[in-house]
Amino acid sequence: MTVDAAAGATRRTLLGRAALLASGGLLFGPAGGALADTATDISSFEAAVALEQALAVAYESLAGRRGIDRELRSLFGVLAGHEHQHAAALLSLVEYLGGAPPTQPTLAATEQALPGLHEATDRRSALVFAERLENAEVNGFYLAEQHLDDLKLMQLAAAVMCSDAQHLALIRQAAGGDPIPAAFEVGRESR
């Protein structure tokens, strides 16, 4: 294996692990174990795109629910747009590596993959769900950042993590809580 090939494999492995960690176990189950074995191939990148697409579908679904007020529907619409942008950024890496874009997940598949989405039918339950989702995503990127050594991957992970930390602050504020309870946001694992 050449030095360039080894470096490429390392980058793929790290991004794959970042994608798995970023899911916070919401879509793919706990990070590690059998999933870690797939982190070296392009399917890990495709999984990261699928994750961001699923988050966009979740927020679009929340934005369309009748039991949620207009202010919160508007916020969820903005967050869905951000998740689409995250998916597009990750997709550019997939395409660069010769991968194919994953199929956009359906609402039914997203509800099955994201426990609690179906039950988020009013302001309170939707905010609890969204906070849990963003906490897991921030925590996943925070953990992944500690293992990245490729500048491009670090920049992408940091950009997505910062955006998700902003999402978390907006969600906390909408819930009437302290939007920034700590100087550095690291999220929490999904429960």
Rosetta silent file (secondary structure, phi, psi, omega in degrees, C-alpha in Angstrom):
SEQUENCE: MTVDAAAGATRRTLLGRAALLASGGLLFGPAGGALADTATDISSFEAAVALEQALAVAYESLAGRRGIDRELRSLFGVLAGHEHQHAAALLSLVEYLGGAPPTQPTLAATEQALPGLHEATDRRSALVFAERLENAEVNGFYLAEQHLDDLKLMQLAAAVMCSDAQHLALIRQAAGGDPIPAAFEVGRESR
SCORE:     score description
SCORE:     0.000 S_00000001
   1 L     0.000  132.031  179.154    0.000    0.000    0.000 S_00000001
   2 L   -74.932  165.398  177.705    1.404    3.394   -0.943 S_00000001
   3 H   -61.206  -42.094  178.977    1.661    6.252    1.528 S_00000001
   4 H   -63.442  -40.538  178.979   -1.114    8.099   -0.346 S_00000001
   5 H   -65.948  -40.518  178.421   -3.350    5.019   -0.264 S_00000001
   6 H   -63.952  -42.247  178.852   -2.707    4.556    3.468 S_00000001
   7 H   -64.065  -39.965  178.132   -3.498    8.225    4.131 S_00000001
   8 H   -63.515  -41.769  178.357   -6.696    7.912    2.084 S_00000001
   9 H   -63.444  -39.653  178.189   -7.746    4.833    4.025 S_00000001
  10 H   -63.293  -44.413  178.814   -7.110    6.684    7.281 S_00000001
  11 H   -61.509  -44.344  179.484   -9.227    9.641    6.149 S_00000001
  12 H   -62.476  -42.917  179.374  -12.036    7.306    5.067 S_00000001
  13 H   -61.141  -46.405 -177.395  -11.868    5.445    8.368 S_00000001
  14 H   -66.542  -42.551  178.580  -11.961    8.640   10.402 S_00000001
  15 H   -66.620  -39.201  177.394  -14.816   10.190    8.464 S_00000001
  16 H   -60.294  -44.193  177.592  -16.719    6.933    8.655 S_00000001
  17 H   -64.019  -38.763  178.003  -16.255    6.851   12.411 S_00000001
  18 H   -60.200  -42.935 -179.911  -17.297   10.508   12.595 S_00000001
  19 H   -64.000  -42.065  179.515  -20.494    9.678   10.738 S_00000001
  20 H   -66.455  -42.478  178.621  -21.230    6.754   13.021 S_00000001
  21 H   -67.105  -37.359 -178.341  -20.516    8.778   16.136 S_00000001
  22 H   -62.223  -26.626 -179.801  -22.520   11.706   14.832 S_00000001
  23 L   -69.948  -17.349 -177.997  -25.574    9.526   14.686 S_00000001
  24 L    57.312   22.888 -179.116  -25.409    9.168   18.467 S_00000001
  25 L    80.776    1.203 -174.827  -26.771    5.697   17.927 S_00000001
  26 L   -71.425  -38.975 -178.271  -30.031    7.126   16.591 S_00000001
  27 L  -104.613  -32.073 -170.348  -29.860    5.615   13.131 S_00000001
  28 L  -114.370    4.143 -175.366  -27.184    2.985   13.258 S_00000001
  29 L    83.484 -174.171 -176.843  -27.230    1.756   16.835 S_00000001
  30 L   -62.142  140.921  176.668  -24.294    2.229   19.191 S_00000001
  31 L   -65.220  146.048  178.447  -21.030    3.326   17.592 S_00000001
  32 L   101.324 -166.812  179.912  -18.402    0.616   17.498 S_00000001
  33 L    60.963 -137.883 -177.735  -18.790   -3.122   17.326 S_00000001
  34 H   -64.230  -30.781  179.956  -19.770   -4.449   13.921 S_00000001
  35 H   -64.924  -34.783  179.917  -20.430   -0.953   12.653 S_00000001
  36 H   -62.173  -28.443  179.475  -16.828    0.056   13.191 S_00000001
  37 H   -66.299  -26.069 -179.236  -15.830   -2.661   10.733 S_00000001
  38 H   -89.590   -1.879 -174.413  -17.676   -0.845    7.932 S_00000001
  39 H   -67.762  -14.818 -176.947  -16.044    2.495    8.674 S_00000001
  40 H   -89.086   -6.974 -178.716  -13.287    1.949    6.132 S_00000001
  41 L  -111.746  172.426 -173.376  -15.477    1.794    3.055 S_00000001
  42 H   -63.380  -20.965 -179.825  -17.528    4.312    1.159 S_00000001
  43 H   -62.248  -25.968  176.990  -20.762    3.093    2.717 S_00000001
  44 H   -66.059  -38.853  177.880  -19.778    4.988    5.869 S_00000001
  45 H   -67.896  -42.288  178.907  -19.777    8.235    3.913 S_00000001
  46 H   -63.023  -35.763  177.513  -23.086    7.334    2.336 S_00000001
  47 H   -64.935  -37.143  178.621  -24.440    6.594    5.836 S_00000001
  48 H   -64.728  -40.658  176.896  -23.397   10.076    6.979 S_00000001
  49 H   -63.947  -44.702  179.548  -25.321   11.610    4.079 S_00000001
  50 H   -60.199  -38.553  177.589  -28.320    9.410    4.900 S_00000001
  51 H   -59.756  -51.247 -178.704  -28.164   10.569    8.520 S_00000001
  52 H   -63.681  -37.426  176.537  -28.283   14.242    7.547 S_00000001
  53 H   -63.047  -41.082  179.493  -31.071   13.533    5.057 S_00000001
  54 H   -64.448  -39.473  177.913  -33.053   11.773    7.796 S_00000001
  55 H   -63.376  -39.989  177.400  -32.597   14.743   10.130 S_00000001
  56 H   -62.692  -43.791  178.574  -33.907   17.030    7.385 S_00000001
  57 H   -61.754  -42.003  179.981  -36.940   14.762    6.893 S_00000001
  58 H   -60.986  -47.115 -179.366  -37.545   14.746   10.662 S_00000001
  59 H   -67.712  -36.595  176.463  -37.486   18.536   10.885 S_00000001
  60 H   -62.943  -39.904  178.041  -39.676   18.894    7.795 S_00000001
  61 H   -63.084  -46.620  178.999  -42.167   16.529    9.398 S_00000001
  62 H   -61.161  -38.923 -178.707  -42.145   18.498   12.649 S_00000001
  63 H   -65.870  -19.967 -178.748  -42.590   21.755   10.721 S_00000001
  64 L  -100.547    5.106 -176.310  -45.782   20.392    9.179 S_00000001
  65 L   -83.396  136.886 -177.068  -47.504   19.157   12.321 S_00000001
  66 L   -65.915  -34.392 -176.330  -50.747   20.819   13.378 S_00000001
  67 L   -77.213    3.000 -178.338  -50.102   20.641   17.120 S_00000001
  68 L  -110.399  132.132 -175.482  -46.985   22.770   16.776 S_00000001
  69 L   -69.182  165.413 -174.685  -47.266   26.560   16.752 S_00000001
  70 H   -59.979  -40.741 -179.809  -46.167   28.754   13.846 S_00000001
  71 H   -59.701  -45.766 -178.603  -42.994   30.014   15.549 S_00000001
  72 H   -71.916  -36.990  175.826  -41.740   26.490   16.163 S_00000001
  73 H   -60.626  -39.449  177.978  -42.781   25.301   12.699 S_00000001
  74 H   -63.834  -45.223  177.943  -40.693   28.141   11.273 S_00000001
  75 H   -59.264  -46.429 -179.483  -37.678   27.165   13.393 S_00000001
  76 H   -63.787  -33.285  175.880  -37.966   23.525   12.316 S_00000001
  77 H   -63.041  -42.160  177.545  -38.144   24.653    8.675 S_00000001
  78 H   -64.298  -45.062 -179.679  -34.852   26.526    9.080 S_00000001
  79 H   -62.944  -37.230  176.640  -33.236   23.533   10.804 S_00000001
  80 H   -61.280  -41.814  178.099  -34.397   21.244    7.977 S_00000001
  81 H   -61.559  -40.917  177.535  -32.679   23.557    5.493 S_00000001
  82 H   -63.172  -42.555 -179.472  -29.457   23.402    7.486 S_00000001
  83 H   -64.931  -35.006  174.524  -29.570   19.605    7.580 S_00000001
  84 H   -62.385  -39.637  178.400  -30.007   19.553    3.797 S_00000001
  85 H   -66.402  -39.377  176.355  -26.862   21.717    3.543 S_00000001
  86 H   -61.138  -44.810  179.719  -24.955   19.327    5.829 S_00000001
  87 H   -61.292  -41.018 -179.970  -26.051   16.413    3.627 S_00000001
  88 H   -64.280  -40.518  179.123  -24.905   18.259    0.504 S_00000001
  89 H   -63.824  -44.407  178.016  -21.467   18.943    2.020 S_00000001
  90 H   -68.309  -34.981  178.881  -21.043   15.287    2.968 S_00000001
  91 H   -63.281  -35.548  178.155  -22.387   14.181   -0.407 S_00000001
  92 H   -60.587  -35.270  175.516  -19.620   16.104   -2.156 S_00000001
  93 H   -68.499  -40.868  178.124  -17.134   13.885   -0.290 S_00000001
  94 H   -60.046  -47.527 -178.743  -19.062   10.760   -1.286 S_00000001
  95 H   -65.442  -37.998  177.490  -19.045   11.798   -4.933 S_00000001
  96 H   -59.519  -37.165 -179.675  -15.342   12.691   -4.769 S_00000001
  97 L   -85.033   -0.126  177.547  -14.641    9.146   -3.572 S_00000001
  98 L    90.770   12.629  179.799  -16.781    7.669   -6.343 S_00000001
  99 L   -84.126  172.305  179.310  -19.797    6.799   -4.231 S_00000001
 100 L  -108.985  145.675  177.648  -23.442    7.162   -5.091 S_00000001
 101 L   -65.852  137.140  177.293  -25.895    9.415   -3.303 S_00000001
 102 L   -70.160  158.364  176.617  -28.177    7.472   -0.970 S_00000001
 103 L   -69.338  137.856  177.504  -31.889    7.454   -1.601 S_00000001
 104 L   -59.121  126.646 -178.094  -33.762   10.165    0.270 S_00000001
 105 L   -70.211  148.125  176.347  -35.347    8.442    3.295 S_00000001
 106 L   -79.311  164.850  175.726  -39.107    8.355    3.578 S_00000001
 107 H   -62.421  -40.720 -179.505  -40.918    9.780    6.568 S_00000001
 108 H   -61.948  -43.996  179.304  -41.919    6.248    7.632 S_00000001
 109 H   -66.248  -37.942  179.602  -38.302    5.052    7.552 S_00000001
 110 H   -67.523  -42.176  178.125  -37.169    8.160    9.424 S_00000001
 111 H   -63.195  -35.123  178.231  -39.837    7.705   12.105 S_00000001
 112 H   -70.666  -37.388 -176.925  -38.722    4.099   12.537 S_00000001
 113 H   -79.257  -27.183 -177.093  -35.045    5.102   12.755 S_00000001
 114 L  -112.942   91.130 -179.606  -35.531    8.067   15.093 S_00000001
 115 L   -55.497  133.282  177.947  -37.385    6.968   18.228 S_00000001
 116 L   101.196  -17.536 -179.335  -39.697    9.663   19.487 S_00000001
 117 L   -63.610  -46.574 -177.790  -40.323   11.454   16.185 S_00000001
 118 L   -60.730  -35.107 -177.371  -43.768    9.956   15.710 S_00000001
 119 L   -82.949   -8.745 -178.507  -44.783   10.938   19.263 S_00000001
 120 L   -81.093   86.148 -172.242  -43.575   14.549   18.922 S_00000001
 121 L  -114.841   -6.050  177.382  -46.988   16.047   18.248 S_00000001
 122 L  -135.895  175.888 -175.476  -47.039   19.220   20.348 S_00000001
 123 H   -54.826  -50.876 -175.688  -44.637   22.028   21.251 S_00000001
 124 H   -62.350  -51.012 -177.427  -43.238   20.390   24.374 S_00000001
 125 H   -67.081  -33.530  178.431  -42.698   16.909   22.937 S_00000001
 126 H   -67.919  -40.032  178.559  -41.251   18.309   19.701 S_00000001
 127 H   -68.859  -38.369  176.671  -38.737   20.435   21.607 S_00000001
 128 H   -62.575  -45.873  179.103  -37.728   17.508   23.827 S_00000001
 129 H   -60.963  -49.111 -177.278  -37.230   15.349   20.740 S_00000001
 130 H   -63.348  -38.418  178.516  -35.267   18.042   18.863 S_00000001
 131 H   -65.205  -42.212  177.909  -33.024   18.739   21.869 S_00000001
 132 H   -61.428  -43.510 -179.795  -32.247   15.034   22.217 S_00000001
 133 H   -61.977  -49.906 -177.722  -31.494   14.784   18.506 S_00000001
 134 H   -69.074  -37.041  176.345  -29.166   17.799   18.427 S_00000001
 135 H   -58.366  -45.730 -179.520  -27.427   16.798   21.670 S_00000001
 136 H   -64.130  -40.921 -178.523  -26.599   13.408   20.164 S_00000001
 137 H   -68.260  -45.021  177.499  -25.362   14.961   16.934 S_00000001
 138 H   -60.282  -45.469 -179.047  -23.171   17.561   18.686 S_00000001
 139 H   -62.218  -40.799  178.695  -21.763   14.871   20.975 S_00000001
 140 H   -61.262  -45.309  178.706  -20.991   12.598   18.034 S_00000001
 141 H   -69.829  -35.895  177.042  -19.058   15.282   16.199 S_00000001
 142 H   -60.068  -47.052  179.436  -17.305   16.338   19.408 S_00000001
 143 H   -66.020  -40.358 -179.407  -16.091   12.780   19.984 S_00000001
 144 H   -66.525  -39.325 -179.508  -15.121   12.317   16.337 S_00000001
 145 H   -56.009  -30.472 -177.743  -13.153   15.580   16.221 S_00000001
 146 L   -69.258  -14.588 -176.689  -10.785   14.176   18.830 S_00000001
 147 L  -115.518    0.667 -179.228   -9.677   11.480   16.376 S_00000001
 148 L   -86.849  138.985  176.123   -9.480   13.402   13.117 S_00000001
 149 L  -127.084   -0.874  177.121   -6.120   14.370   11.710 S_00000001
 150 L   -93.672  125.900 -174.866   -7.098   15.431    8.189 S_00000001
 151 H   -58.203  -43.193 -179.041   -7.640   19.188    7.937 S_00000001
 152 H   -64.329  -41.616  178.605  -10.564   18.952    5.482 S_00000001
 153 H   -66.432  -40.519  178.785  -12.377   16.416    7.625 S_00000001
 154 H   -62.298  -42.396 -179.697  -11.724   18.471   10.749 S_00000001
 155 H   -63.850  -44.938  179.801  -13.089   21.595    9.062 S_00000001
 156 H   -64.769  -46.735  179.702  -16.235   19.835    7.854 S_00000001
 157 H   -62.057  -41.740  179.751  -16.871   18.144   11.201 S_00000001
 158 H   -65.406  -40.713  179.848  -16.274   21.409   13.074 S_00000001
 159 H   -63.466  -45.128  179.465  -18.599   23.336   10.772 S_00000001
 160 H   -66.229  -42.809 -179.772  -21.416   20.808   11.181 S_00000001
 161 H   -61.066  -44.266  179.339  -20.828   20.595   14.940 S_00000001
 162 H   -63.226  -41.592  177.804  -20.956   24.387   15.317 S_00000001
 163 H   -62.149  -43.233  179.246  -24.151   24.557   13.292 S_00000001
 164 H   -67.708  -33.511  175.548  -25.719   21.837   15.418 S_00000001
 165 H   -65.360  -36.496  175.145  -24.637   23.623   18.615 S_00000001
 166 H   -65.892  -40.076  175.938  -26.443   26.705   17.293 S_00000001
 167 H   -57.831  -45.561 -179.091  -29.494   24.541   16.644 S_00000001
 168 H   -59.980  -42.575  178.264  -29.305   23.310   20.225 S_00000001
 169 H   -62.797  -42.616  179.059  -29.169   26.883   21.558 S_00000001
 170 H   -64.794  -39.513  179.245  -32.222   27.869   19.494 S_00000001
 171 H   -66.334  -44.851  177.581  -34.151   24.818   20.668 S_00000001
 172 H   -60.373  -42.330  179.760  -33.294   25.490   24.308 S_00000001
 173 H   -63.428  -42.779  178.730  -34.351   29.119   23.901 S_00000001
 174 H   -63.508  -28.821  178.868  -37.653   28.078   22.313 S_00000001
 175 L   -83.562   -2.609  179.106  -38.224   25.767   25.292 S_00000001
 176 L    86.236   11.090 -179.696  -37.690   28.678   27.677 S_00000001
 177 L   -97.699  179.630  175.751  -34.359   27.403   28.953 S_00000001
 178 L   -70.804  116.868 -176.379  -30.865   28.829   29.050 S_00000001
 179 L   -67.313  -28.249 -177.938  -29.735   28.669   25.410 S_00000001
 180 L  -133.434   81.009 -175.751  -26.037   28.474   26.319 S_00000001
 181 L   -75.063  -12.786 -179.734  -25.641   26.807   29.732 S_00000001
 182 L  -141.471  155.381 -178.493  -21.899   26.200   29.302 S_00000001
 183 L   -65.535  -32.468 -179.039  -19.049   27.988   27.555 S_00000001
 184 L  -126.013  120.671 -178.788  -18.295   24.969   25.368 S_00000001
 185 L   -85.950  126.215  177.217  -21.042   22.785   23.929 S_00000001
 186 L  -124.686   -0.789  178.689  -20.190   19.087   23.694 S_00000001
 187 L    67.773 -174.159  177.402  -23.701   17.617   23.578 S_00000001
 188 L  -140.989  153.621  174.373  -24.782   14.389   25.229 S_00000001
 189 L   -64.471  148.845  176.274  -25.238   10.847   24.033 S_00000001
 190 L   -69.118  142.123  177.309  -28.745    9.911   23.031 S_00000001
 191 L  -109.363    0.000    0.000  -30.681    7.970   25.657 S_00000001
